[in-house]
Amino acid sequence: MKKFLGIVFGFLLLMVVITAAEVKSRPDVEAQSLEDKVILYTTYSEDVSKYIKDEFKNKTKIDLEVKTFKDEAALKAQLDSEKDNPVADAVLGGSDMFFSSLVKAGELQAYTPSWNSDVNEDSKDKSGYWYAVNQSPLVMFYNNEILMQQDVPTTLVMLGDPKYKGKIQLPNTNSTEFKYILNSYIYDYFKNNKLDDGIKVLAAVKANINGYKDSEDAIIKSIGAKEASIGFASLSKVNMAVKKGSKLTVAHLDDKFPTTINCVGICNKSKNINSAKLFEEFIAGPKMQLQLAQKFQLIPVNSKSLDLGEDWMKSIKNSTYNIDKAVFEANINTWVTDWNNAVIQPADNKANPSNPTNGANGTNNPVVNGANTNSTNNNAAATNANTKVTNTTPAVNQPNKANPSNATNSNPNTNKNTGSTNTNPTSNTNNNSSSGSGTNTQKHN
């Protein structure tokens, strides 16, 4: 059954406008008639998708047929396979860079909604092909039944400490989420011409990875099942899991969170074009953005929604940073390759000073020495730089309880000031006899 857009659109405007300001109706679409349904492809979770479907039906009486995809790659594959005969009318979820790739592939069509002027330039396509609906911080979280709060890292770089070996799970390396996490690690090093130090940090973190998962939901499930203790996922998805009983806690880092931006666009050659336009008006309008924030912690990007939002929304937004898109797009594939190739190397104090100055915050910021915060001795026998020792068995450096990065040698045959020579011709000079190399407490500004 078809309905006239003029009637429903007038009602919709009353729904989406939060302030008393009057939004003019659109004569270019009012004369058109609405279709009975909208077919939506989305990467949103089933919980969020169902809520959107029910709200759209309640407000417009139009059916929303939803097909969910586990990630951007799966969604893109589906859209590509249907490019010559599109099935979907609209796409929801996925980053701005993902949507830009859809524009380049000719899979979206432009539209200018009534609230266009309330959206910042960095939250929409300049030609109207896509609009940001909300953003969700990409947070680090942990299983609070197997990791005590005092043992939770407070910076990303601390995940390179060997005590976290086998405890960390990440999204797969092709995902936007992984690339955003990687950018959080490497960007400041890149910006301050210390990329080699950054790659050593990556090597240390990589050595502690338990595995990679194909989706944020899979990571959340795995950490909840105690297969590992630390993971990364969108704040909204972690909070939903907590509401369902998972023993998860969001870590409060000194670093700022990267954010994943969720966008919406209308598919090229949509068979239900007028209802698809109405859906875009609905989903990215100020009222729906505010509702999604209140129910799922998806932070609004519409200025009117933020103005009327609660303090926690503004607080979270202030704890996030916007990725430098130009640098990201130009370098991210190289950085992924650096991650894949990263291997821990023996410490080289000359090549990697223990206390370089971080240009980002103007403070001395120790990097991970040799990409190994525990100063593990990889040689069969070690010679202390200050005292000659006899050592006939492999030496293992154990972390000091008061300071995990302060390694002391537990080998009973070491640290004997006898003046004797080392019987093993292979030796390693350890210049950190009284203290470890430390960890990087870098803040991402």
PyMOL commands that set and color helices and strands:
alter all, ss='L'
color gray80, all
select helices_A, chain A and resi 5-16+27-30+46-60+72-81+96-104+116-118+121-123+149-151+157-160+162-164+176-191+195-206+216-224+235-243+273-283+286-296+303-308+311-318+325-341+369-371
alter helices_A, ss='H'
color red, helices_A
select strands_A, chain A and resi 3-4+33-34+37-42+63-68+90-92+108-109+131-143+168-171+209-213+230-234+248-250+257-267+299-300+320-321+357-358+363-364+383-384+397-400+403-409+429-430
alter strands_A, ss='S'
color yellow, strands_A
deselect
rebuild
show_as cartoon
